[in-house]
């Protein structure tokens, strides 16, 4: 049987892969997207009702990227007719002299983005749900919002297919073979060929790249998310309660109750894991840490835990993305092990990968593979 040929094969249909397929198909490219599980599955990094999208960052490159990503998500809403963003505002807080909090404030100011710097007393008046220490301060940024992660993935995939992309689910990749002018991809179902391939496989990217003689320091980690039944639920709904980030070790973040409970989690637990191993022990220590944190800083949110979920991060040593081509195979494009903060940029990252797959402008130095090669 002849191998079916495409312009680009996208491996992995989470938010980044689905976005790459969408942008490429929109440009008239013949696209095949391969997903090893079902579309919108809970085994990776792109599932659930809520992800934070914000301008508030301690690094200016991500402030600039957010300025591009926000309108792209709104355009996708308009073109698809689906609601993907829910306004919430964003609340970053910590010690008033916290370097990361001060850097975040300074980058917002430099970018001309509206924000308020609140003392602990002012924060308590604005958001009585929080109980800040008196030596703390907060940044309120009104444009922060909530992305419905699962809806974003499904919408990007649906729009890609509307533009002609082919999506095959339950179709894991078993081999990638770069040739001089094409790439062959083997799956249990069939073999496929394309001029280029985009690897956007999240926690599985490291294994695929190792088979291509590229050993990168990528560490998949298992993260625990807790969903609380607030004692005063009305105080934790979107429009009343903001997304938040606590700038202090351990970093803890949270989102309003989107119907499944108040979401609170520790950012970047160091539970290294094999993404193919689903036999995980429950992390009772992190649950206890989060519960004590909620009691201390969000007492009205304290209540029974309705649900616990796992989410995979794929960490680079510097916590920056990878958006680049393979050093030895320019027809292999590598997309964004996101280090736990990439969902909000997924639609933009997908466009950058689409550009690389079409031989367009190179990516930022910060995101190149060579910085990780020693």
C-alpha positions as CSV (number, residue, x, y, z in Angstrom):
1,X,0.0,0.0,0.0
2,X,1.3,3.5,-0.9
3,X,2.3,5.7,1.9
4,X,-0.1,8.7,2.2
5,X,1.8,12.0,1.8
6,X,1.1,15.3,3.5
7,X,2.8,18.7,3.7
8,X,3.1,18.5,7.5
9,X,2.4,15.8,10.1
10,X,1.7,17.1,13.6
11,X,2.5,14.6,16.4
12,X,0.4,15.3,19.5
13,X,-2.9,17.1,19.5
14,X,-2.9,19.0,22.8
15,X,-3.2,22.7,22.7
16,X,0.1,23.3,20.9
17,X,-0.3,20.6,18.3
18,X,-4.0,21.4,17.7
19,X,-3.0,25.1,17.2
20,X,-0.2,24.2,14.8
21,X,-2.6,22.0,12.8
22,X,-5.1,24.8,12.7
23,X,-2.7,27.5,11.5
24,X,-1.2,25.2,8.9
25,X,-4.5,24.0,7.5
26,X,-5.8,27.6,7.5
27,X,-2.8,28.4,5.2
28,X,-3.9,25.7,2.7
29,X,-1.4,23.0,3.8
30,X,-2.2,19.3,3.7
31,X,-2.1,18.4,7.4
32,X,-2.2,15.1,9.3
33,X,-2.5,15.4,13.1
34,X,-1.8,12.2,15.1
35,X,-2.9,11.8,18.7
36,X,-2.1,8.7,20.7
37,X,-5.2,9.0,22.9
38,X,-8.6,10.5,22.3
39,X,-8.8,14.2,21.6
40,X,-9.1,16.2,24.8
41,X,-7.8,13.4,27.1
42,X,-6.8,13.8,30.8
43,X,-3.5,12.0,30.6
44,X,-1.4,15.0,29.5
45,X,-1.3,18.8,30.0
46,X,-4.3,20.3,28.0
47,X,-7.4,19.0,29.8
48,X,-10.0,20.6,32.1
49,X,-12.2,23.6,32.5
50,X,-9.7,26.3,33.4
51,X,-6.2,27.7,32.7
52,X,-4.9,31.1,33.6
53,X,-4.2,33.6,30.8
54,X,-2.5,36.8,32.0
55,X,-0.1,39.6,31.2
56,X,1.5,39.5,34.6
57,X,4.9,37.9,34.2
58,X,8.3,38.4,35.8
59,X,9.9,38.0,32.3
60,X,9.2,40.6,29.6
61,X,9.3,38.0,26.8
62,X,6.1,36.4,28.1
63,X,4.4,39.8,28.6
64,X,5.0,40.4,24.9
65,X,3.8,37.0,24.0
66,X,0.6,37.5,26.0
67,X,0.0,40.7,24.0
68,X,-0.1,38.5,20.9
69,X,-2.0,35.6,22.4
70,X,-5.0,37.4,23.9
71,X,-6.3,38.7,20.5
72,X,-5.6,35.4,18.8
73,X,-7.9,33.6,21.3
74,X,-10.5,36.3,20.9
75,X,-10.3,35.9,17.1
76,X,-10.8,32.1,17.5
77,X,-13.8,32.7,19.6
78,X,-15.3,35.0,16.9
79,X,-14.5,32.6,14.0
80,X,-15.7,29.5,15.8
81,X,-18.7,30.9,17.7
82,X,-17.4,29.1,20.9
83,X,-16.9,30.8,24.2
84,X,-13.3,30.1,25.3
85,X,-12.4,33.0,27.7
86,X,-14.0,34.0,30.9
87,X,-13.0,37.4,32.4
88,X,-11.8,37.2,36.0
89,X,-8.9,39.7,36.6
90,X,-5.7,38.5,38.1
91,X,-4.3,38.8,41.6
92,X,-0.5,38.3,42.2
93,X,0.6,38.7,45.8
94,X,3.5,38.0,48.1
95,X,6.0,39.9,50.3
96,X,6.0,43.5,49.3
97,X,9.8,43.2,48.5
98,X,9.4,40.0,46.6
99,X,11.8,40.2,43.5
100,X,9.4,38.4,41.3
101,X,6.4,40.5,42.3
102,X,8.4,43.7,41.8
103,X,9.7,42.5,38.4
104,X,6.1,41.6,37.4
105,X,5.0,45.1,38.3
106,X,7.8,46.7,36.5
107,X,7.2,44.7,33.3
108,X,3.5,45.6,33.3
109,X,4.4,49.3,33.7
110,X,7.0,49.1,30.9
111,X,4.5,47.4,28.6
112,X,1.9,50.0,29.3
113,X,-0.6,47.4,30.7
114,X,-3.0,48.6,33.3
115,X,-2.6,47.3,36.9
116,X,-3.0,48.4,40.5
117,X,-0.4,48.0,43.3
118,X,-2.3,47.2,46.5
119,X,-1.2,47.2,50.1
120,X,-2.4,44.3,52.2
121,X,-5.2,46.6,53.6
122,X,-6.3,47.7,50.2
123,X,-6.2,44.2,48.9
124,X,-8.5,43.1,51.8
125,X,-11.0,45.8,50.9
126,X,-11.0,44.8,47.2
127,X,-10.9,41.1,47.7
128,X,-12.1,40.1,51.2
129,X,-11.7,36.4,50.3
130,X,-7.9,36.8,50.8
131,X,-6.2,37.1,54.2
132,X,-2.8,38.7,53.4
133,X,0.0,39.3,55.9
134,X,0.5,43.0,56.6
135,X,4.0,42.9,55.0
136,X,2.5,41.7,51.8
137,X,1.4,43.6,48.6
138,X,-0.6,42.6,45.6
139,X,-0.9,43.4,41.9
140,X,-4.4,43.5,40.4
141,X,-4.4,43.2,36.6
142,X,-8.0,43.5,35.3
143,X,-7.4,41.8,31.9
144,X,-6.5,38.4,33.2
145,X,-8.9,35.7,32.3
146,X,-9.7,31.9,32.3
147,X,-9.3,29.8,29.3
148,X,-11.5,26.7,29.0
149,X,-8.7,24.3,28.2
150,X,-10.7,21.4,26.9
151,X,-12.9,23.7,24.8
152,X,-9.8,25.4,23.3
153,X,-8.3,22.1,22.3
154,X,-11.6,20.8,20.8
155,X,-12.2,24.1,19.0
156,X,-8.7,24.3,17.5
157,X,-9.0,20.7,16.3
158,X,-12.4,21.2,14.9
159,X,-11.4,24.4,13.0
160,X,-8.3,22.6,11.7
161,X,-10.5,19.9,10.3
162,X,-12.9,22.5,8.8
163,X,-9.9,23.7,6.9
164,X,-9.1,20.2,5.6
165,X,-6.7,18.8,8.2
166,X,-7.0,15.0,9.0
167,X,-7.0,14.0,12.6
168,X,-6.4,10.5,13.7
169,X,-6.8,9.6,17.4
170,X,-5.7,6.5,19.2
171,X,-2.8,6.5,16.8
172,X,0.5,6.5,18.6
173,X,3.7,7.2,16.7
174,X,6.2,4.3,16.8
175,X,8.9,5.6,14.6
176,X,10.0,8.9,12.9
177,X,12.4,8.6,10.0
178,X,13.8,11.9,8.7
179,X,15.0,11.7,5.0
180,X,16.7,14.3,2.9
181,X,13.5,15.8,1.5
182,X,10.7,14.2,3.7
183,X,9.9,12.5,7.0
184,X,8.3,9.1,7.3
185,X,6.1,8.5,10.4
186,X,5.1,5.0,11.4
187,X,2.1,4.1,13.5
188,X,0.4,0.8,14.4
189,X,-2.3,1.6,11.9
190,X,-0.2,2.8,8.9
191,X,2.8,4.7,7.7
192,X,2.6,8.3,6.6
193,X,5.0,10.7,4.9
194,X,5.3,14.5,4.9
195,X,7.8,17.2,3.9
196,X,8.0,18.1,7.5
197,X,6.9,16.9,10.9
198,X,6.0,18.9,14.1
199,X,6.7,17.1,17.4
200,X,4.3,18.7,19.9
201,X,3.9,15.6,22.1
202,X,4.3,17.2,25.6
203,X,5.6,14.8,28.2
204,X,6.3,12.2,25.4
205,X,8.5,14.6,23.4
206,X,11.6,13.5,25.1
207,X,11.2,9.9,24.2
208,X,10.5,10.7,20.5
209,X,13.5,13.0,20.4
210,X,15.8,10.5,22.0
211,X,14.9,8.1,19.1
212,X,16.2,10.9,16.8
213,X,19.5,11.1,18.7
214,X,18.6,14.3,20.5
215,X,18.9,13.9,24.3
216,X,17.4,17.0,25.9
217,X,17.1,17.6,29.6
218,X,13.3,17.4,29.6
219,X,11.7,16.2,32.9
220,X,8.0,15.2,32.9
221,X,6.6,15.9,36.3
222,X,3.3,15.0,37.9
223,X,1.2,17.8,39.4
224,X,-1.7,17.6,41.8
225,X,-4.7,19.9,41.4
226,X,-7.3,20.2,44.1
227,X,-10.9,21.3,43.7
228,X,-12.4,22.6,46.9
229,X,-16.1,23.0,47.8
230,X,-15.9,26.6,49.3
231,X,-17.7,27.3,52.5
232,X,-19.0,30.5,50.8
233,X,-19.2,29.5,47.1
234,X,-20.7,32.7,45.9
235,X,-17.5,34.5,46.8
236,X,-15.4,32.3,44.5
237,X,-17.2,32.5,41.2
238,X,-15.8,34.2,38.1
239,X,-16.5,37.9,38.2
240,X,-16.2,37.9,41.9
241,X,-13.0,36.1,42.5
242,X,-9.8,36.5,40.4
243,X,-7.2,34.0,39.2
244,X,-4.3,34.3,41.6
245,X,-0.6,33.5,42.1
246,X,1.2,33.5,45.4
247,X,4.8,34.7,44.9
248,X,6.4,32.7,47.7
249,X,7.9,29.3,48.1
250,X,6.1,27.1,47.3
251,X,4.3,29.0,44.6
252,X,0.6,28.3,44.8
253,X,-1.9,29.4,42.2
254,X,-5.7,29.1,41.8
255,X,-8.8,29.8,39.8
256,X,-12.4,30.5,40.5
257,X,-15.0,27.8,40.7
258,X,-16.0,27.0,37.1
259,X,-18.5,24.4,38.2
260,X,-16.1,21.8,39.6
261,X,-14.9,23.7,42.7
262,X,-12.2,26.3,43.7
263,X,-9.1,25.1,42.0
264,X,-5.8,25.4,44.0
265,X,-2.5,23.8,43.3
266,X,1.3,24.0,43.9
267,X,3.2,25.2,40.9
268,X,5.9,22.8,39.7
269,X,6.0,19.9,42.2
270,X,9.2,18.0,41.6
271,X,7.5,14.6,41.1
272,X,9.5,13.4,38.1
273,X,7.5,10.7,36.3
274,X,7.3,8.4,33.2
275,X,4.3,9.6,31.3
276,X,3.5,6.0,30.3
277,X,3.4,4.9,34.0
278,X,-0.1,5.6,35.3
279,X,0.5,3.8,38.7
280,X,1.0,6.9,40.7
281,X,0.8,7.0,44.5
282,X,-1.4,9.7,45.9
283,X,0.5,12.8,47.1
284,X,-1.0,13.3,50.5
285,X,1.8,15.7,51.5
286,X,1.0,18.2,48.8
287,X,-2.7,17.9,49.6
288,X,-2.0,18.8,53.2
289,X,0.2,21.8,52.1
290,X,-2.5,23.1,49.9
291,X,-5.3,22.6,52.4
292,X,-3.2,24.5,55.1
293,X,-2.5,27.2,52.6
294,X,-6.3,27.6,51.8
295,X,-7.1,27.7,55.5
296,X,-4.5,30.5,56.0
297,X,-5.1,32.7,53.0
298,X,-8.6,31.8,51.7
299,X,-10.5,30.8,54.8
300,X,-13.9,31.1,53.1
301,X,-12.7,28.7,50.4
302,X,-11.9,26.0,52.9
303,X,-14.2,23.0,52.5
304,X,-14.2,19.4,51.3
305,X,-12.1,18.5,48.3
306,X,-14.5,17.6,45.6
307,X,-11.9,16.2,43.2
308,X,-8.2,15.7,42.8
309,X,-6.6,15.6,39.3
310,X,-3.2,15.0,37.9
311,X,-1.6,17.2,35.2
312,X,1.8,16.7,33.6
313,X,4.3,19.4,33.3
314,X,7.3,18.9,31.0
315,X,10.1,21.0,32.5
316,X,13.2,22.4,30.9
317,X,16.0,23.4,33.2
318,X,15.4,27.2,32.6
319,X,11.6,26.8,32.5
320,X,11.5,28.3,29.0
321,X,9.9,26.7,26.0
322,X,11.4,24.9,23.0
323,X,10.3,26.3,19.6
324,X,12.9,25.3,17.1
325,X,14.0,22.7,14.5
326,X,16.1,19.6,15.2
327,X,19.8,20.5,15.0
328,X,20.5,17.6,12.6
329,X,17.1,17.4,10.8
330,X,15.7,20.8,9.7
331,X,12.5,19.1,8.5
332,X,11.7,18.1,12.1
333,X,10.2,21.0,14.1
334,X,10.0,20.8,18.0
335,X,7.2,22.4,19.9
336,X,7.1,23.7,23.4
337,X,7.7,21.5,26.4
338,X,5.9,24.2,28.3
339,X,7.4,24.0,31.8
340,X,4.0,24.4,33.3
341,X,3.1,27.8,32.0
342,X,2.4,27.3,28.3
343,X,-1.3,26.8,27.7
344,X,-2.1,30.4,27.5
345,X,0.4,30.8,24.6
346,X,-0.7,27.6,22.8
347,X,-2.4,29.4,20.0
348,X,0.6,31.6,19.4
349,X,3.1,28.8,19.9
350,X,1.2,26.8,17.3
351,X,1.6,29.7,14.8
352,X,5.3,29.9,15.5
353,X,5.6,26.2,14.8
354,X,3.6,26.6,11.6
355,X,6.0,29.3,10.5
356,X,9.0,27.0,11.2
357,X,7.3,24.1,9.4
358,X,7.0,26.4,6.3
359,X,10.6,27.6,6.5
360,X,9.6,31.0,7.8
361,X,11.2,33.3,10.4
362,X,13.4,31.7,13.0
363,X,12.3,31.6,16.6
364,X,13.6,33.6,19.6
365,X,17.0,32.7,20.9
366,X,15.5,32.0,24.3
367,X,13.6,29.1,22.8
368,X,16.3,27.4,20.7
369,X,17.4,23.8,21.3
370,X,21.1,24.6,21.4
371,X,20.9,26.4,24.8
372,X,20.1,22.9,26.3
373,X,22.9,21.0,24.6
374,X,25.7,21.9,27.1
